[in-house]
Amino acid sequence: MEQKIKQDKICIGRNIRRIRKEKKIGQTELAALLQLEDVTMTREALVKIERGIQHIRVSQLRAIKNVLGTTYEELLEEKKDSRK
């Protein structure tokens, strides 16, 4: 069984959402792009991950990193105050 990453102190979902919005990619579009990476994820699952309700699998995180063209560091960094 594949390992899941808990979103306790790190805000993976919030980081995914921020980067996705910066790149102007919708949730449905990201879910479709993940299919091309051989990762099945529904828009509903993506919503739950972004809200921190659902844990993210390692393969999902890897595919999201590739699709969004970002780094693990950016996806896993803690944001103390995201308001600027």
C-alpha positions as CSV (number, residue, x, y, z in Angstrom):
1,M,0.0,0.0,0.0
2,E,1.3,3.4,-1.0
3,Q,2.3,5.8,1.7
4,K,0.1,8.8,2.4
5,I,1.4,12.2,3.6
6,K,-0.4,13.8,6.5
7,Q,-1.1,17.5,6.3
8,D,-0.6,18.4,9.9
9,K,2.0,21.2,10.2
10,I,2.6,21.5,6.5
11,C,-0.1,22.9,4.3
12,I,0.4,20.9,1.2
13,G,-3.1,21.4,0.0
14,R,-2.9,25.2,0.5
15,N,0.4,25.3,-1.4
16,I,-1.1,23.2,-4.3
17,R,-4.0,25.6,-4.5
18,R,-1.8,28.7,-4.5
19,I,0.6,27.4,-7.1
20,R,-2.3,26.1,-9.3
21,K,-4.0,29.5,-9.2
22,E,-0.8,31.3,-9.9
23,K,-0.5,29.2,-13.1
24,K,-4.1,29.8,-13.9
25,I,-5.0,26.1,-13.9
26,G,-8.5,25.1,-12.8
27,Q,-9.2,22.1,-10.6
28,T,-10.8,20.1,-13.4
29,E,-7.9,20.9,-15.7
30,L,-5.4,19.8,-13.1
31,A,-7.3,16.5,-12.5
32,A,-7.2,15.9,-16.3
33,L,-3.5,16.7,-16.5
34,L,-2.8,14.2,-13.7
35,Q,-4.5,11.5,-15.8
36,L,-1.8,12.1,-18.4
37,E,0.8,11.3,-15.6
38,D,-1.1,8.0,-15.0
39,V,-2.5,9.3,-11.7
40,T,-6.2,8.9,-11.2
41,M,-7.6,11.8,-9.2
42,T,-11.1,13.3,-9.4
43,R,-11.8,17.0,-9.0
44,E,-13.6,16.1,-5.8
45,A,-10.5,14.4,-4.4
46,L,-8.4,17.4,-5.4
47,V,-10.8,19.7,-3.6
48,K,-10.4,17.6,-0.4
49,I,-6.6,17.6,-0.7
50,E,-6.5,21.4,-1.2
51,R,-8.7,21.8,1.9
52,G,-6.5,19.5,3.9
53,I,-9.4,17.0,4.5
54,Q,-7.8,14.2,2.6
55,H,-4.2,12.9,2.8
56,I,-2.2,13.0,-0.4
57,R,-0.4,9.9,-1.8
58,V,3.3,10.1,-2.7
59,S,2.5,9.4,-6.4
60,Q,-0.1,12.1,-6.4
61,L,2.3,14.6,-5.0
62,R,5.0,13.7,-7.5
63,A,2.5,14.0,-10.4
64,I,1.2,17.4,-9.1
65,K,4.8,18.6,-8.8
66,N,5.5,17.6,-12.4
67,V,2.3,19.0,-13.8
68,L,2.6,22.4,-12.0
69,G,6.3,22.6,-12.8
70,T,7.3,23.3,-9.2
71,T,9.5,21.7,-6.5
72,Y,8.9,19.5,-3.5
73,E,10.3,22.4,-1.4
74,E,7.6,24.8,-2.6
75,L,4.8,22.2,-2.1
76,L,5.9,21.2,1.4
77,E,7.0,24.5,2.8
78,E,5.2,25.8,5.9
79,K,3.4,29.1,5.4
80,K,3.1,31.1,8.6
81,D,1.3,34.0,7.0
82,S,0.5,33.8,3.3
83,R,-1.0,37.4,3.3
84,K,1.3,40.0,1.8
